[in-house]
Amino acid sequence: MVGLDGAGKTTILNRLKLGKLYAIDTFNGLSVSTLDYRNLTIIVFDVGEEKSQREFWGHFTQDVNAVIYVVDAAAPGDCNC
């Protein structure tokens, strides 16, 4: 799971795992979680928000079936969409 600073990556993960929304401070590290959702087992690498960490995103793409890229729709200036 990747996305720009404050896009909501950890919020989405917690919503899926815990069924609730929690206010969360920004996160600047790496969190690895296993999520059982419906009939899927998902291993989520929640990669930190600092711009310097974006160069490492590619390290988590080996042997993956999907990438979730989170975009904050309330901040359209953050990407060239």
Phi and psi in degrees as GROMACS dihedral restraints (atoms count N, CA, C in turn):
[ dihedral_restraints ]
;  ai    aj    ak    al  type     phi  dphi    fc
    3     4     5     6     1  -130.8    20    10
    4     5     6     7     1   161.8    20    10
    6     7     8     9     1   170.0    20    10
    7     8     9    10     1   169.4    20    10
    9    10    11    12     1   -73.5    20    10
   10    11    12    13     1   172.4    20    10
   12    13    14    15     1   -53.2    20    10
   13    14    15    16     1   129.9    20    10
   15    16    17    18     1    68.4    20    10
   16    17    18    19     1    17.8    20    10
   18    19    20    21     1   -72.2    20    10
   19    20    21    22     1   -24.8    20    10
   21    22    23    24     1   115.4    20    10
   22    23    24    25     1    17.8    20    10
   24    25    26    27     1   -57.9    20    10
   25    26    27    28     1   -52.8    20    10
   27    28    29    30     1   -68.8    20    10
   28    29    30    31     1   -34.2    20    10
   30    31    32    33     1   -62.7    20    10
   31    32    33    34     1   -44.4    20    10
   33    34    35    36     1   -62.9    20    10
   34    35    36    37     1   -45.2    20    10
   36    37    38    39     1   -59.9    20    10
   37    38    39    40     1   -46.6    20    10
   39    40    41    42     1   -65.5    20    10
   40    41    42    43     1   -34.7    20    10
   42    43    44    45     1   -63.8    20    10
   43    44    45    46     1   -43.5    20    10
   45    46    47    48     1   -69.9    20    10
   46    47    48    49     1   -39.5    20    10
   48    49    50    51     1   -75.9    20    10
   49    50    51    52     1   -44.7    20    10
   51    52    53    54     1  -105.7    20    10
   52    53    54    55     1   -12.2    20    10
   54    55    56    57     1    75.0    20    10
   55    56    57    58     1    11.4    20    10
   57    58    59    60     1  -137.5    20    10
   58    59    60    61     1   159.2    20    10
   60    61    62    63     1  -101.1    20    10
   61    62    63    64     1   136.8    20    10
   63    64    65    66     1  -128.3    20    10
   64    65    66    67     1   144.8    20    10
   66    67    68    69     1   -72.3    20    10
   67    68    69    70     1   131.6    20    10
   69    70    71    72     1  -131.1    20    10
   70    71    72    73     1   137.6    20    10
   72    73    74    75     1   -73.7    20    10
   73    74    75    76     1   161.9    20    10
   75    76    77    78     1   -62.4    20    10
   76    77    78    79     1   154.7    20    10
   78    79    80    81     1  -123.3    20    10
   79    80    81    82     1   128.6    20    10
   81    82    83    84     1  -122.9    20    10
   82    83    84    85     1    43.0    20    10
   84    85    86    87     1  -143.3    20    10
   85    86    87    88     1  -146.4    20    10
   87    88    89    90     1  -129.7    20    10
   88    89    90    91     1   128.1    20    10
   90    91    92    93     1  -121.3    20    10
   91    92    93    94     1   129.8    20    10
   93    94    95    96     1  -114.0    20    10
   94    95    96    97     1   124.7    20    10
   96    97    98    99     1  -133.0    20    10
   97    98    99   100     1   148.7    20    10
   99   100   101   102     1  -107.2    20    10
  100   101   102   103     1   130.7    20    10
  102   103   104   105     1  -127.1    20    10
  103   104   105   106     1   122.1    20    10
  105   106   107   108     1   -95.0    20    10
  106   107   108   109     1   113.1    20    10
  108   109   110   111     1  -130.3    20    10
  109   110   111   112     1   116.0    20    10
  111   112   113   114     1    54.5    20    10
  112   113   114   115     1  -120.4    20    10
  114   115   116   117     1  -103.0    20    10
  115   116   117   118     1    22.0    20    10
  117   118   119   120     1  -115.7    20    10
  118   119   120   121     1   146.0    20    10
  120   121   122   123     1  -109.8    20    10
  121   122   123   124     1   120.0    20    10
  123   124   125   126     1  -115.9    20    10
  124   125   126   127     1   128.7    20    10
  126   127   128   129     1  -100.9    20    10
  127   128   129   130     1   118.8    20    10
  129   130   131   132     1  -109.3    20    10
  130   131   132   133     1   125.1    20    10
  132   133   134   135     1  -101.2    20    10
  133   134   135   136     1   104.2    20    10
  135   136   137   138     1   -90.3    20    10
  136   137   138   139     1   103.6    20    10
  138   139   140   141     1   -89.0    20    10
  139   140   141   142     1   138.6    20    10
  141   142   143   144     1   -55.6    20    10
  142   143   144   145     1   170.4    20    10
  144   145   146   147     1   -94.7    20    10
  145   146   147   148     1   -17.4    20    10
  147   148   149   150     1   -63.9    20    10
  148   149   150   151     1   139.4    20    10
  150   151   152   153     1   -55.6    20    10
  151   152   153   154     1   -34.9    20    10
  153   154   155   156     1   -65.1    20    10
  154   155   156   157     1   -21.1    20    10
  156   157   158   159     1   -84.9    20    10
  157   158   159   160     1   -11.8    20    10
  159   160   161   162     1   -63.3    20    10
  160   161   162   163     1   -27.5    20    10
  162   163   164   165     1   -64.8    20    10
  163   164   165   166     1   -18.6    20    10
  165   166   167   168     1   -91.4    20    10
  166   167   168   169     1    -7.1    20    10
  168   169   170   171     1   -54.6    20    10
  169   170   171   172     1   -37.9    20    10
  171   172   173   174     1   -63.4    20    10
  172   173   174   175     1   -24.2    20    10
  174   175   176   177     1   -67.1    20    10
  175   176   177   178     1   -18.4    20    10
  177   178   179   180     1  -100.4    20    10
  178   179   180   181     1     9.3    20    10
  180   181   182   183     1  -101.9    20    10
  181   182   183   184     1     3.4    20    10
  183   184   185   186     1   -76.6    20    10
  184   185   186   187     1   132.8    20    10
  186   187   188   189     1    58.2    20    10
  187   188   189   190     1    36.1    20    10
  189   190   191   192     1  -104.0    20    10
  190   191   192   193     1   153.1    20    10
  192   193   194   195     1  -100.0    20    10
  193   194   195   196     1   -19.0    20    10
  195   196   197   198     1  -158.6    20    10
  196   197   198   199     1   152.9    20    10
  198   199   200   201     1  -124.1    20    10
  199   200   201   202     1   129.8    20    10
  201   202   203   204     1  -100.4    20    10
  202   203   204   205     1   113.9    20    10
  204   205   206   207     1  -105.6    20    10
  205   206   207   208     1   115.7    20    10
  207   208   209   210     1   -94.4    20    10
  208   209   210   211     1   128.9    20    10
  210   211   212   213     1  -122.5    20    10
  211   212   213   214     1   134.5    20    10
  213   214   215   216     1   -82.5    20    10
  214   215   216   217     1   106.4    20    10
  216   217   218   219     1   -65.2    20    10
  217   218   219   220     1   -19.8    20    10
  219   220   221   222     1   -82.5    20    10
  220   221   222   223     1    -4.8    20    10
  222   223   224   225     1  -127.5    20    10
  223   224   225   226     1    65.8    20    10
  225   226   227   228     1   -63.3    20    10
  226   227   228   229     1   -18.4    20    10
  228   229   230   231     1   -74.3    20    10
  229   230   231   232     1    -8.9    20    10
  231   232   233   234     1   -76.3    20    10
  232   233   234   235     1   -18.2    20    10
  234   235   236   237     1  -141.1    20    10
  235   236   237   238     1   162.7    20    10
  237   238   239   240     1   -94.4    20    10
  238   239   240   241     1    67.7    20    10
